[in-house]
Amino acid sequence: MAYRLVFTKHASRSFIKLSTEIKKRIEGSLLRIQVRPLDFVEKMVNHPYYKLRVGDYRIILDIIEDEIVILVLEVGHRKSIYKRF
């Protein structure tokens, strides 16, 4: 069973600002992890969240097992994404 993708408002705004090429790569990566997300993501140190690498960009997400949801919290370049967390 595939997980449902849900973007926060902040993540959605950040995603829209990206270039078309980067958006396509991120969409492809998110679609790929919908079946078994824990096989593709890495747990963040000292945080309950996970990160997904897509080139120089990172996706910070939370996996809610009870509701079968992948909650995308943040999307951005690796040099600035970790400042919020």
C-alpha positions in Angstrom: 0.0 0.0 0.0 1.4 3.4 -1.0 1.8 6.2 1.5 0.0 9.5 0.8 2.1 12.6 0.3 1.1 15.7 2.2 3.0 19.0 2.0 2.9 21.6 4.7 2.2 25.2 3.5 5.8 26.2 4.0 7.1 23.2 2.1 4.6 23.8 -0.7 5.8 27.4 -1.0 9.4 26.4 -1.1 8.7 23.7 -3.7 6.9 26.1 -6.0 9.9 28.5 -6.0 12.3 25.8 -7.4 13.3 25.5 -11.0 11.3 23.1 -13.2 14.2 20.6 -13.5 14.7 20.4 -9.7 10.9 20.0 -9.2 10.8 17.0 -11.6 13.7 15.3 -9.8 12.1 15.9 -6.4 8.7 14.6 -7.6 10.3 11.5 -9.0 12.1 10.8 -5.7 8.9 11.3 -3.7 6.9 9.0 -5.9 9.6 6.4 -5.7 9.6 6.4 -1.8 5.8 6.1 -1.5 5.8 2.3 -1.3 8.6 1.8 1.3 9.8 5.1 2.5 12.1 3.8 5.3 14.2 2.1 2.7 15.2 5.4 1.0 15.3 8.0 3.8 17.8 8.7 6.6 17.0 9.6 10.2 18.1 13.0 11.2 20.5 13.3 14.2 18.7 14.6 17.4 15.4 15.1 15.6 12.4 12.9 15.0 12.4 13.6 11.3 13.9 12.0 8.2 15.8 13.5 5.3 15.9 12.5 1.7 18.8 13.6 -0.6 18.0 14.7 -4.2 21.2 16.0 -5.6 22.1 19.2 -3.8 18.6 19.5 -2.4 17.1 18.0 0.8 13.6 17.1 1.7 12.8 17.0 5.4 9.9 14.7 6.2 8.0 12.9 8.8 6.5 9.4 8.3 3.3 8.8 10.1 2.8 5.1 10.1 -0.7 5.1 11.7 -2.2 7.2 8.9 0.1 5.9 6.1 1.2 9.5 5.4 4.5 11.1 4.4 4.4 14.6 5.7 6.9 16.9 3.7 8.0 19.6 6.2 10.7 21.4 4.2 12.3 21.4 0.7 15.4 23.4 0.0 19.1 23.5 -0.9 21.4 21.6 1.4 23.4 24.8 2.4 20.4 26.4 4.1 17.8 23.7 4.9 19.2 22.6 8.2 19.1 26.2 9.7 15.4 25.8 10.5 16.0 22.5 12.3 
